[in-house]
């Protein structure tokens, strides 16, 4: 009975983690340098998984079980590492958000539709890509609403940004 309860709680915790991971995707698109953060996180996750796999593989009865335990922990830690890196970068940051000057490049509406637009229906954008120069590099963030609307290319605007715990900047919300 206790084993079933533990297994049920583990499954519910895994489903909860997956749901939180999906919700964190929108912050992936608002983190400047997220690709780099994710690669570092994957590498560290694989190492942590190997360490956990080494520790728990001693419980395996034979070589196959030991390899399965190694692989389970490596895959699990590697898959969830970008989630924990993004979440900790954003939520555990000791830095306050502040307005940062950016040079507006362009904003594009995005119509994600796997089947195209149905004849007679009005096409409404589901998301917006905003391109801007920040610290000398062209950056792109994705949002559900236009962030920098009414600007011409080259105009200066302000976005509210926050330096994260790991040093990766997150666009928090629209500036004025």
Kinemage of the C-alpha trace (Angstrom):
@kinemage 1
@onewidth
@group {chain A} dominant
@subgroup {mainchain}
@vectorlist {calphas} color= white
{ca unk a 1} P 0.000 0.000 0.000
{ca unk a 2} L 2.771 2.436 0.920
{ca unk a 3} L 4.640 1.615 -2.285
{ca unk a 4} L 1.531 2.416 -4.369
{ca unk a 5} L 1.063 5.729 -2.577
{ca unk a 6} L 4.717 6.629 -3.151
{ca unk a 7} L 4.453 5.676 -6.830
{ca unk a 8} L 1.276 7.741 -7.221
{ca unk a 9} L 2.925 10.777 -5.599
{ca unk a 10} L 5.981 10.352 -7.844
{ca unk a 11} L 3.789 10.243 -10.957
{ca unk a 12} L 1.822 13.316 -9.831
{ca unk a 13} L 5.074 15.162 -9.105
{ca unk a 14} L 6.386 14.274 -12.580
{ca unk a 15} L 3.168 15.486 -14.227
{ca unk a 16} L 3.384 18.704 -12.204
{ca unk a 17} L 7.007 19.227 -13.277
{ca unk a 18} L 6.080 18.688 -16.913
{ca unk a 19} L 3.249 21.235 -16.613
{ca unk a 20} L 5.613 23.784 -15.039
{ca unk a 21} L 8.164 23.074 -17.784
{ca unk a 22} L 5.559 23.871 -20.439
{ca unk a 23} L 4.667 27.122 -18.674
{ca unk a 24} L 8.363 28.065 -18.551
{ca unk a 25} L 8.628 27.928 -22.371
{ca unk a 26} L 7.296 31.478 -22.667
{ca unk a 27} L 10.209 32.664 -20.506
{ca unk a 28} L 12.663 30.770 -22.709
{ca unk a 29} L 11.615 33.089 -25.535
{ca unk a 30} L 12.187 36.168 -23.354
{ca unk a 31} L 15.631 35.206 -22.050
{ca unk a 32} L 18.533 36.722 -23.940
{ca unk a 33} L 21.099 33.993 -24.595
{ca unk a 34} L 18.757 31.139 -23.657
{ca unk a 35} L 20.433 28.781 -26.105
{ca unk a 36} L 23.739 29.163 -24.272
{ca unk a 37} L 22.069 28.781 -20.863
{ca unk a 38} L 20.292 25.633 -22.048
{ca unk a 39} L 23.507 24.085 -23.407
{ca unk a 40} L 25.339 24.689 -20.137
{ca unk a 41} L 22.367 23.300 -18.226
{ca unk a 42} L 22.219 20.173 -20.387
{ca unk a 43} L 25.930 19.523 -19.841
{ca unk a 44} L 25.638 20.010 -16.084
{ca unk a 45} L 22.442 17.933 -16.029
{ca unk a 46} L 24.179 15.064 -17.811
{ca unk a 47} L 27.037 15.169 -15.295
{ca unk a 48} L 24.621 15.304 -12.352
{ca unk a 49} L 22.635 12.432 -13.869
{ca unk a 50} L 25.812 10.397 -14.270
{ca unk a 51} L 26.638 11.016 -10.612
{ca unk a 52} L 23.157 10.017 -9.478
{ca unk a 53} L 23.247 7.034 -11.819
{ca unk a 54} L 26.549 5.902 -10.343
{ca unk a 55} L 25.154 6.216 -6.831
{ca unk a 56} L 21.879 4.404 -7.507
{ca unk a 57} L 23.271 1.785 -9.916
{ca unk a 58} L 24.737 -0.035 -6.919
{ca unk a 59} L 21.180 -1.108 -6.130
{ca unk a 60} L 20.919 -2.930 -9.456
{ca unk a 61} L 20.950 -6.705 -9.298
{ca unk a 62} L 22.691 -7.230 -12.626
{ca unk a 63} L 24.473 -5.278 -15.351
{ca unk a 64} L 21.303 -4.556 -17.316
{ca unk a 65} L 19.589 -2.989 -14.293
{ca unk a 66} L 22.698 -0.950 -13.507
{ca unk a 67} L 22.811 0.428 -17.053
{ca unk a 68} L 19.078 1.169 -16.938
{ca unk a 69} L 19.513 3.151 -13.720
{ca unk a 70} L 22.453 5.079 -15.202
{ca unk a 71} L 20.479 5.948 -18.323
{ca unk a 72} L 17.325 6.837 -16.366
{ca unk a 73} L 19.111 9.414 -14.234
{ca unk a 74} L 21.189 10.829 -17.093
{ca unk a 75} L 18.134 11.271 -19.337
{ca unk a 76} L 15.923 12.646 -16.548
{ca unk a 77} L 18.505 15.201 -15.346
{ca unk a 78} L 19.415 16.208 -18.897
{ca unk a 79} L 15.775 16.761 -19.887
{ca unk a 80} L 14.869 18.872 -16.858
{ca unk a 81} L 18.126 20.857 -16.582
{ca unk a 82} L 17.078 23.708 -18.953
{ca unk a 83} L 13.834 24.110 -16.998
{ca unk a 84} L 15.613 24.423 -13.661
{ca unk a 85} L 18.287 26.707 -15.147
{ca unk a 86} L 15.708 29.101 -16.592
{ca unk a 87} L 13.522 29.019 -13.500
{ca unk a 88} L 16.413 29.657 -11.108
{ca unk a 89} L 17.901 32.336 -13.382
{ca unk a 90} L 14.615 34.220 -13.326
{ca unk a 91} L 13.158 33.600 -9.874
{ca unk a 92} L 16.285 33.474 -7.698
{ca unk a 93} L 17.816 36.600 -9.197
{ca unk a 94} L 18.921 39.144 -6.578
{ca unk a 95} L 18.775 41.933 -9.148
{ca unk a 96} L 15.758 44.217 -9.616
{ca unk a 97} L 14.174 44.782 -13.010
{ca unk a 98} L 15.059 48.091 -14.618
{ca unk a 99} L 14.381 49.842 -17.914
{ca unk a 100} L 17.065 49.253 -20.542
{ca unk a 101} L 17.472 51.191 -23.763
{ca unk a 102} L 17.224 49.157 -26.939
{ca unk a 103} L 17.219 50.091 -30.604
{ca unk a 104} L 14.033 48.887 -32.282
{ca unk a 105} L 14.530 46.884 -35.473
{ca unk a 106} L 11.128 45.375 -36.343
{ca unk a 107} L 8.099 43.547 -35.046
{ca unk a 108} L 6.448 40.694 -36.912
{ca unk a 109} L 3.075 39.092 -36.308
{ca unk a 110} L 3.131 35.321 -36.320
{ca unk a 111} L 0.186 33.227 -37.483
{ca unk a 112} L 0.805 29.668 -36.293
{ca unk a 113} L -1.685 27.549 -38.187
{ca unk a 114} L -0.807 24.035 -39.291
{ca unk a 115} L -3.636 24.000 -41.855
{ca unk a 116} L -3.534 27.565 -43.100
{ca unk a 117} L -6.231 30.189 -42.880
{ca unk a 118} L -9.836 29.085 -43.361
{ca unk a 119} L -11.580 30.996 -46.122
{ca unk a 120} L -13.822 33.698 -44.708
{ca unk a 121} L -12.125 33.837 -41.303
{ca unk a 122} L -10.170 36.853 -40.183
{ca unk a 123} L -6.493 36.055 -39.661
{ca unk a 124} L -5.411 37.233 -36.232
{ca unk a 125} L -1.839 36.934 -35.014
{ca unk a 126} L -1.300 34.522 -32.154
{ca unk a 127} L 2.181 35.772 -31.280
{ca unk a 128} L 4.607 38.549 -32.068
{ca unk a 129} L 8.326 38.496 -32.695
{ca unk a 130} L 10.095 41.660 -31.639
{ca unk a 131} L 13.595 42.305 -32.969
{ca unk a 132} L 15.865 44.880 -31.357
{ca unk a 133} L 19.517 45.686 -30.856
{ca unk a 134} L 20.756 45.249 -27.308
{ca unk a 135} L 24.422 45.559 -26.382
{ca unk a 136} L 25.403 45.640 -30.048
{ca unk a 137} L 23.617 42.436 -31.098
{ca unk a 138} L 20.287 41.824 -32.788
{ca unk a 139} L 17.963 40.038 -30.364
{ca unk a 140} L 14.545 38.444 -30.777
{ca unk a 141} L 11.865 37.825 -28.218
{ca unk a 142} L 8.426 36.299 -28.624
{ca unk a 143} L 5.270 37.494 -26.866
{ca unk a 144} L 1.506 37.162 -27.081
{ca unk a 145} L 0.992 40.933 -27.471
{ca unk a 146} L 2.997 43.591 -29.337
{ca unk a 147} L 5.748 44.882 -27.068
{ca unk a 148} L 7.172 47.807 -28.999
{ca unk a 149} L 4.420 49.003 -31.300
{ca unk a 150} L 4.315 52.282 -33.202
{ca unk a 151} L 8.081 52.578 -33.550
{ca unk a 152} L 10.172 53.039 -36.671
{ca unk a 153} L 13.355 51.093 -37.325
{ca unk a 154} L 16.276 52.677 -35.486
{ca unk a 155} L 14.239 54.411 -32.787
{ca unk a 156} L 15.288 53.963 -29.185
{ca unk a 157} L 12.836 52.331 -26.791
{ca unk a 158} L 12.928 51.000 -23.270
{ca unk a 159} L 12.241 47.459 -22.169
{ca unk a 160} L 12.052 46.340 -18.565
{ca unk a 161} L 14.821 43.791 -18.115
{ca unk a 162} L 16.238 41.863 -15.222
{ca unk a 163} L 19.682 40.313 -14.905
{ca unk a 164} L 19.205 36.712 -13.864
{ca unk a 165} L 20.996 34.664 -11.240
{ca unk a 166} L 23.233 33.042 -13.871
{ca unk a 167} L 23.846 36.333 -15.688
{ca unk a 168} L 21.317 35.860 -18.489
{ca unk a 169} L 19.027 38.848 -18.999
{ca unk a 170} L 15.251 38.323 -19.044
{ca unk a 171} L 12.833 40.751 -20.702
{ca unk a 172} L 10.245 41.143 -17.971
{ca unk a 173} L 7.641 43.406 -19.552
{ca unk a 174} L 7.105 46.314 -21.889
{ca unk a 175} L 8.897 49.526 -21.122
{ca unk a 176} L 7.610 53.038 -21.855
